[in-house]
Amino acid sequence: MESRFLQFILIRSKNVCQFSPIFRLSCGCWDVFKSYSTQNVQAEELVSKEKISLIKPCIKKVKRPPFVKNMFFGNFDTDLLNFPLVLDNEQLAELENVVKKVNTLYAEKVNSVQIDRDKALPYGLLQDLKDMGLFGRMIPAKYGGLDLSYTACTRLNEVLGLDCSVYTTLAAHEFFAAQAILHFGSEEQKQKYLPLLASGKLIAAVCCSEVGSGSDLLSVSTIAKMNTDGNFILTGSKCWVTNVELADVFIVLAKTPNLSDPNEGQLSAFIVDKNSEDVHVSSHDKICLRGTQTGMVTFDEVPVPGSNLIGSLGMGSKIYLKMLESLRLSLNTFTFGTLKSVLDSVTERIIHTERIEKSLGDVQMVRRRLSKINAIIYAMESVSYFTAALIDTTENPDVELECAITKVFNSEGTLYCLRELMKALGSSSLMKEHQLERLYRDAQGLAVFDGPNDIVRLFIGLTGLKIVGAKKFEVVMKLRNRFFYPWDTVKQLIRHWRILKNMYKFDIDIAGHIHPSLVEWGNNLEAMLQKFEVAVENVLSDHGVKVVETQIDPTKLANIAIELYVMTAVLSRCSRSYVDGLRNCHHELRLAHAFCHDACIRTKNNIEDIYRGVTWNNELNHILLGEQVIDCKGYFPEHPLKHNF
């Protein structure tokens, strides 16, 4: 049951999201402006569409235990507080030249308003991106790809993501579909497909979601029947397929016979040619991400050669998780480039807007709103580059939880920032022709692209609990059977009580590994980490193996893990910036203080809720009321004008 539930919370692929070029406020209207660069590059010359060539950084990779999974045990790798640097000055300058070229290309050929209206990407633009090698950034050089680091890809994501229709077309192809062949394909499959995928001569798409399966990947109805000759017959339908009409090949997840248990199916992955007989495609008409082609694919007894099976039978779930890990990181590390540009434009508008003979920029509430937006963007940027560097510098990195956290925090941070920016502009931001209106509906699509965030939170919480439960089985067993182990129980309860009453030791010394100006928040992070450890033990002792049937406490643990991980990224980055004396580093210090203060408050509230339990933290009321809504099939209170006499 535990395995089944964890499989259930594997996240399905849904709509793709898009964010678009940047704008300028003029006479109260938004005009398409220029693509954004962190160096504010405005290219004058025409861009050369030659293939990008970057120096591959010589990165010394080290063996590290999984960072977030270790936090569930109260452990912490202080080496990462020295913000990992992947690129030297020469490599960074070379990368910024590439960013400048992409900026120029976008300025010439990308019109996000037209893309949204026409529901299509310009063909010439896609060809230029193919010529530059941007369809194969992560594919190794021996297969014709650029073989870039995750850090370099994240930097390029900022500018490629200025129009999300373009970016998600690339991401669904390269960071989703191609990853299946890259990590699990045979050498013959790699030699056959990867060079074509890297050049863009073939575009790939993933077919995994179905109308009737929801987030339960194991309940898919698409079946691949094996013939006696080792080939397969594929039958079924897939929905929310990104690049549905552009794609030349599909990566299809389907049920196959389980040779060890004929009554139980298993998930496998196949490469299917779109031009195969009896493959039919159709497009969805969406209210968001309109420039991205999303639709349905139907397979009507399509023959698939046995050589097109990826990996072996039954590896579908493992392949999907790996693809999802890569997609989550790439798809949620491009929005802060757009957000920074929007913030610049809105701030410019605010500065030049006067109310009651006073600039809006002098109003405390406006300044507070801009500060909170800035803090969230800073945290999004920090956690994205921190995670990318963690992957680049770690040998065989286990980052499934880090990527899931990045997805949740960045997608919700994007929605928060856009909401606040719309409030800052007032009713004019709600007009259909304005960029913010389109950005906001696209951000809604991004939040559910690789699964609803509630399901991702369950994945984070239950994965951590499963690992801790396996390694701390004896501790949890004694806490659950206190009558039989009184002395062990008393020791553990005293330890829990001391930590919850703030009587703990700073043995990890997080504060000693960052700049002295951040000592307060280093100590707070370590204190929250210890409380997180005992909260995990408390949840396991309360629920035991039935924890997989709960959602409230694992979700709260996931919220805590998200805050702790993002705080780590913020403190690591800010400490490095202050030590190096980067421009505005003293303001960056205040920014880190502001974010960590709010994060600590949110973390404390979640820990207190876990210890109070659902009865005292009001969750039980909501659960029972939700049950009543289900029983009454909707809203149950009587109308306020109705009476009984």
Protein Blocks (a to p, Z undefined) as FASTA:
>chain_A
ZZmmmmmmpccdddddddddddddeehiacdfbdddfklpacfbdcdfbdcddddddddd
dddddfklmmmnopacfklmmccdfbdfklmmmmmmmmmmmmmmmmmmmcfklmmmnopa
cfklmmmmmmnopmmmmgcfklopaoiafklmmmmmmmmmmpmklmmmmmmmmmmmmmmm
mmmmcfklmmmmmmmmmnomaccdddfbafklmmalklpcbdcdddfkopacdedddehi
ehklmpmbdcdddddddfklmkbccdddddddfkbghiacdddddfbhklbccdddddeh
iacdfklpghiehilmmmmmmmmmmmmmmmmmmmmmmmmmmmmmmmmmmmmpceehiafk
lpmklmmmmmmmmmmmmmmmmmmmmmmmmmmmpghiafklmmmmmmmmmmmmmmmmmmmm
mmmnommlmpmkbmklmmmmmmmmmmmmnopfklmmmmmmmmmmmmmmmmmmmmmmmmmm
mmlmmmlmmmmmmmmmmmmnopacdfkommlmccfklmmmmmmmmmmmmmmmmmmmmmmm
mnmmmlmmpmklmmmmmmmmmmmmmmmmmmmmmmmmmmnopghklmmmmmmmmmmmmmmm
mmmmmmmmmmnommlnommmmmmmmmmmmmnopafbdcfkbccZZ
